[in-house]
Amino acid sequence: MGLCSRRPTRVPLLTKRHRQLRLQWAWKHRDCTMDEWKRVAWSDESHFLIHYVDGRVRVRRLPGEYLLPSCTAGPGCVVRNCCKN
């Protein structure tokens, strides 16, 4: 069958809208100076599991299906905050 058994990849799932917003943000801030970046306060990341994962979970995918949206599942929620003065 060609299926491979692997540990699931833990990545946040990004929608097309998320990717567009990240790209817009990056373009808007591409010319920020080092002094401007020093005024950014990065907070810690909090992670909350929605689905129980005992570390023994395996997934089976065909070669090349590594990060296809139809073959991925996020851990529930990933939070990252940034404040700019």
Secondary structure, DSSP 8 states (H G I E B T S, - for coil): ---EEE---------HHHHHHHHHHHHHTTT--HHHHHTEEE---EEEESS---S---EEE-TT-TT-GGG----EEEE--EEE-
